[in-house]
Amino acid sequence: MGKLSIAKELWDFLRIRKKWWLLPIVLFLALLGGLIILTQGSALAPFIYAIF
């Protein structure tokens, strides 16, 4: 329930304060974090880290 409430609070913040320019930044960081987590134990990890 904790992760869901954080997402709801973030959505409420963006909606109420009209900070729509933050949405692409948050999505990019979430995708990048997910990519790093998913490739952490795989053979692709050295190639992913070489990109950055």
N, CA, C and O atoms as CSV, one atom per row, in Angstrom:
chain,resi,resn,atom,element,x,y,z
A,1,MET,N,N,0.824,-1.193,0.000
A,1,MET,CA,C,0.000,0.000,0.000
A,1,MET,C,C,0.868,1.257,0.000
A,1,MET,O,O,0.425,2.309,-0.461
A,2,GLY,N,N,2.100,1.163,0.511
A,2,GLY,CA,C,2.956,2.328,0.598
A,2,GLY,C,C,3.347,2.892,-0.759
A,2,GLY,O,O,3.342,4.108,-0.955
A,3,LYS,N,N,3.689,2.007,-1.704
A,3,LYS,CA,C,4.088,2.460,-3.031
A,3,LYS,C,C,2.913,3.082,-3.766
A,3,LYS,O,O,3.080,4.045,-4.514
A,4,LEU,N,N,1.736,2.536,-3.553
A,4,LEU,CA,C,0.548,3.062,-4.218
A,4,LEU,C,C,0.206,4.450,-3.687
A,4,LEU,O,O,-0.215,5.317,-4.453
A,5,SER,N,N,0.379,4.667,-2.400
A,5,SER,CA,C,0.064,5.981,-1.831
A,5,SER,C,C,1.083,7.031,-2.298
A,5,SER,O,O,0.731,8.200,-2.458
A,6,ILE,N,N,2.319,6.631,-2.514
A,6,ILE,CA,C,3.313,7.577,-3.028
A,6,ILE,C,C,2.952,8.002,-4.439
A,6,ILE,O,O,3.060,9.180,-4.781
A,7,ALA,N,N,2.526,7.056,-5.258
A,7,ALA,CA,C,2.116,7.381,-6.625
A,7,ALA,C,C,0.896,8.294,-6.624
A,7,ALA,O,O,0.815,9.217,-7.434
A,8,LYS,N,N,-0.051,8.048,-5.726
A,8,LYS,CA,C,-1.246,8.889,-5.649
A,8,LYS,C,C,-0.879,10.296,-5.195
A,8,LYS,O,O,-1.396,11.274,-5.735
A,9,GLU,N,N,0.000,10.408,-4.214
A,9,GLU,CA,C,0.421,11.726,-3.750
A,9,GLU,C,C,1.158,12.492,-4.850
A,9,GLU,O,O,0.965,13.697,-5.006
A,10,LEU,N,N,2.001,11.790,-5.610
A,10,LEU,CA,C,2.704,12.431,-6.716
A,10,LEU,C,C,1.708,12.919,-7.767
A,10,LEU,O,O,1.821,14.044,-8.254
A,11,TRP,N,N,0.737,12.079,-8.117
A,11,TRP,CA,C,-0.278,12.456,-9.099
A,11,TRP,C,C,-1.079,13.664,-8.612
A,11,TRP,O,O,-1.342,14.587,-9.383
A,12,ASP,N,N,-1.472,13.659,-7.321
A,12,ASP,CA,C,-2.211,14.800,-6.771
A,12,ASP,C,C,-1.378,16.072,-6.817
A,12,ASP,O,O,-1.896,17.142,-7.139
A,13,PHE,N,N,-0.103,15.967,-6.500
A,13,PHE,CA,C,0.789,17.120,-6.552
A,13,PHE,C,C,0.860,17.695,-7.962
A,13,PHE,O,O,0.736,18.904,-8.155
A,14,LEU,N,N,1.063,16.807,-8.958
A,14,LEU,CA,C,1.163,17.265,-10.341
A,14,LEU,C,C,-0.149,17.878,-10.815
A,14,LEU,O,O,-0.142,18.887,-11.520
A,15,ARG,N,N,-1.266,17.283,-10.437
A,15,ARG,CA,C,-2.569,17.748,-10.899
A,15,ARG,C,C,-2.961,19.084,-10.257
A,15,ARG,O,O,-3.425,19.992,-10.947
A,16,ILE,N,N,-2.776,19.203,-8.956
A,16,ILE,CA,C,-3.216,20.401,-8.245
A,16,ILE,C,C,-2.322,21.593,-8.562
A,16,ILE,O,O,-2.819,22.698,-8.776
A,17,ARG,N,N,-1.015,21.383,-8.595
A,17,ARG,CA,C,-0.088,22.500,-8.795
A,17,ARG,C,C,0.269,22.740,-10.260
A,17,ARG,O,O,1.082,23.612,-10.567
A,18,LYS,N,N,-0.338,21.967,-11.167
A,18,LYS,CA,C,-0.133,22.121,-12.614
A,18,LYS,C,C,1.346,22.026,-13.000
A,18,LYS,O,O,1.841,22.825,-13.796
A,19,LYS,N,N,2.026,21.066,-12.442
A,19,LYS,CA,C,3.446,20.838,-12.736
A,19,LYS,C,C,3.597,19.712,-13.743
A,19,LYS,O,O,4.300,18.738,-13.476
A,20,TRP,N,N,2.953,19.827,-14.889
A,20,TRP,CA,C,2.952,18.755,-15.881
A,20,TRP,C,C,4.329,18.526,-16.487
A,20,TRP,O,O,4.588,17.443,-17.012
A,21,TRP,N,N,5.214,19.506,-16.432
A,21,TRP,CA,C,6.544,19.344,-17.002
A,21,TRP,C,C,7.371,18.342,-16.187
A,21,TRP,O,O,8.379,17.839,-16.684
A,22,LEU,N,N,6.965,18.042,-14.946
A,22,LEU,CA,C,7.686,17.066,-14.130
A,22,LEU,C,C,7.362,15.625,-14.513
A,22,LEU,O,O,8.142,14.719,-14.219
A,23,LEU,N,N,6.228,15.404,-15.161
A,23,LEU,CA,C,5.800,14.050,-15.481
A,23,LEU,C,C,6.790,13.292,-16.364
A,23,LEU,O,O,7.102,12.145,-16.044
A,24,PRO,N,N,7.305,13.867,-17.460
A,24,PRO,CA,C,8.297,13.118,-18.256
A,24,PRO,C,C,9.579,12.809,-17.493
A,24,PRO,O,O,10.187,11.759,-17.702
A,25,ILE,N,N,9.990,13.703,-16.620
A,25,ILE,CA,C,11.195,13.478,-15.831
A,25,ILE,C,C,10.996,12.307,-14.874
A,25,ILE,O,O,11.864,11.443,-14.753
A,26,VAL,N,N,9.862,12.281,-14.201
A,26,VAL,CA,C,9.564,11.207,-13.255
A,26,VAL,C,C,9.455,9.869,-13.984
A,26,VAL,O,O,9.976,8.858,-13.514
A,27,LEU,N,N,8.781,9.864,-15.125
A,27,LEU,CA,C,8.647,8.620,-15.892
A,27,LEU,C,C,9.997,8.116,-16.393
A,27,LEU,O,O,10.268,6.916,-16.346
A,28,PHE,N,N,10.838,9.018,-16.869
A,28,PHE,CA,C,12.161,8.615,-17.343
A,28,PHE,C,C,12.992,8.035,-16.209
A,28,PHE,O,O,13.650,7.011,-16.393
A,29,LEU,N,N,12.975,8.663,-15.048
A,29,LEU,CA,C,13.733,8.153,-13.914
A,29,LEU,C,C,13.209,6.798,-13.456
A,29,LEU,O,O,13.993,5.930,-13.072
A,30,ALA,N,N,11.889,6.607,-13.491
A,30,ALA,CA,C,11.312,5.324,-13.101
A,30,ALA,C,C,11.716,4.236,-14.090
A,30,ALA,O,O,12.062,3.128,-13.681
A,31,LEU,N,N,11.675,4.540,-15.386
A,31,LEU,CA,C,12.082,3.553,-16.389
A,31,LEU,C,C,13.565,3.230,-16.286
A,31,LEU,O,O,13.954,2.068,-16.408
A,32,LEU,N,N,14.387,4.229,-16.066
A,32,LEU,CA,C,15.813,4.008,-15.916
A,32,LEU,C,C,16.114,3.161,-14.679
A,32,LEU,O,O,16.949,2.257,-14.729
A,33,GLY,N,N,15.440,3.452,-13.585
A,33,GLY,CA,C,15.615,2.648,-12.374
A,33,GLY,C,C,15.176,1.215,-12.567
A,33,GLY,O,O,15.839,0.287,-12.103
A,34,GLY,N,N,14.046,1.029,-13.260
A,34,GLY,CA,C,13.573,-0.321,-13.546
A,34,GLY,C,C,14.530,-1.079,-14.438
A,34,GLY,O,O,14.756,-2.272,-14.239
A,35,LEU,N,N,15.100,-0.392,-15.426
A,35,LEU,CA,C,16.079,-1.029,-16.317
A,35,LEU,C,C,17.312,-1.474,-15.550
A,35,LEU,O,O,17.825,-2.570,-15.777
A,36,ILE,N,N,17.779,-0.651,-14.664
A,36,ILE,CA,C,18.965,-1.005,-13.876
A,36,ILE,C,C,18.659,-2.174,-12.946
A,36,ILE,O,O,19.486,-3.072,-12.792
A,37,ILE,N,N,17.495,-2.172,-12.333
A,37,ILE,CA,C,17.131,-3.258,-11.426
A,37,ILE,C,C,16.977,-4.579,-12.183
A,37,ILE,O,O,17.432,-5.623,-11.716
A,38,LEU,N,N,16.333,-4.528,-13.352
A,38,LEU,CA,C,16.097,-5.760,-14.107
A,38,LEU,C,C,17.376,-6.349,-14.694
A,38,LEU,O,O,17.487,-7.568,-14.822
A,39,THR,N,N,18.334,-5.513,-15.050
A,39,THR,CA,C,19.556,-6.034,-15.668
A,39,THR,C,C,20.698,-6.216,-14.678
A,39,THR,O,O,21.816,-6.539,-15.078
A,40,GLN,N,N,20.437,-6.016,-13.416
A,40,GLN,CA,C,21.500,-6.070,-12.412
A,40,GLN,C,C,22.165,-7.448,-12.354
A,40,GLN,O,O,23.386,-7.533,-12.217
A,41,GLY,N,N,21.402,-8.500,-12.452
A,41,GLY,CA,C,21.985,-9.828,-12.311
A,41,GLY,C,C,22.161,-10.563,-13.624
A,41,GLY,O,O,22.476,-11.753,-13.626
A,42,SER,N,N,21.967,-9.888,-14.725
A,42,SER,CA,C,22.030,-10.593,-16.006
A,42,SER,C,C,23.357,-10.335,-16.713
A,42,SER,O,O,24.184,-9.544,-16.259
A,43,ALA,N,N,23.534,-11.019,-17.825
A,43,ALA,CA,C,24.751,-10.856,-18.622
A,43,ALA,C,C,24.730,-9.545,-19.405
A,43,ALA,O,O,25.759,-9.138,-19.944
A,44,LEU,N,N,23.585,-8.882,-19.478
A,44,LEU,CA,C,23.480,-7.614,-20.197
A,44,LEU,C,C,23.974,-6.419,-19.375
A,44,LEU,O,O,24.168,-5.331,-19.918
A,45,ALA,N,N,24.172,-6.614,-18.098
A,45,ALA,CA,C,24.528,-5.508,-17.205
A,45,ALA,C,C,25.764,-4.722,-17.691
A,45,ALA,O,O,25.707,-3.492,-17.694
A,46,PRO,N,N,26.856,-5.349,-18.093
A,46,PRO,CA,C,28.006,-4.553,-18.534
A,46,PRO,C,C,27.702,-3.680,-19.746
A,46,PRO,O,O,28.258,-2.590,-19.879
A,47,PHE,N,N,26.830,-4.148,-20.625
A,47,PHE,CA,C,26.493,-3.363,-21.817
A,47,PHE,C,C,25.593,-2.183,-21.468
A,47,PHE,O,O,25.735,-1.104,-22.043
A,48,ILE,N,N,24.670,-2.379,-20.534
A,48,ILE,CA,C,23.783,-1.304,-20.110
A,48,ILE,C,C,24.589,-0.224,-19.401
A,48,ILE,O,O,24.391,0.963,-19.661
A,49,TYR,N,N,25.482,-0.611,-18.522
A,49,TYR,CA,C,26.283,0.359,-17.781
A,49,TYR,C,C,27.276,1.086,-18.696
A,49,TYR,O,O,27.663,2.217,-18.406
A,50,ALA,N,N,27.681,0.461,-19.773
A,50,ALA,CA,C,28.605,1.112,-20.699
A,50,ALA,C,C,27.917,2.253,-21.459
A,50,ALA,O,O,28.580,3.188,-21.907
A,51,ILE,N,N,26.615,2.179,-21.601
A,51,ILE,CA,C,25.864,3.249,-22.274
A,51,ILE,C,C,25.952,4.535,-21.468
A,51,ILE,O,O,26.067,5.623,-22.033
A,52,PHE,N,N,25.897,4.410,-20.156
A,52,PHE,CA,C,25.894,5.585,-19.300
A,52,PHE,C,C,27.279,5.872,-18.808
A,52,PHE,O,O,27.484,6.833,-18.065
